[in-house]
Amino acid sequence: MPEAFFIIRFKLSDFMYLSEHDKKLNVPV
């Protein structure tokens, strides 16, 4: 399923972005 792969990539990118730039938000995903 390419959709799952895309979602995983998007989630990882978003998580890394949040971790590096918005640590104060601490969004549980």
C-alpha positions in Angstrom: 0.0 0.0 0.0 1.7 3.2 -1.2 -0.8 5.2 1.0 0.6 3.7 4.2 4.2 4.4 3.1 3.2 8.0 2.3 1.4 8.4 5.6 4.4 6.9 7.5 6.8 9.3 5.7 4.5 12.2 6.4 4.2 11.3 10.0 7.9 10.8 10.5 8.6 14.1 8.8 6.0 15.9 10.9 7.3 14.3 14.1 10.9 15.2 13.3 9.8 18.7 12.5 7.9 19.0 15.7 10.7 17.5 17.7 13.3 20.0 16.3 11.2 23.2 15.9 8.2 22.8 18.2 9.3 20.8 21.2 7.2 22.9 23.5 4.0 21.7 21.7 4.5 18.0 22.6 1.8 16.7 20.2 1.1 13.0 21.0 0.7 11.2 17.7 
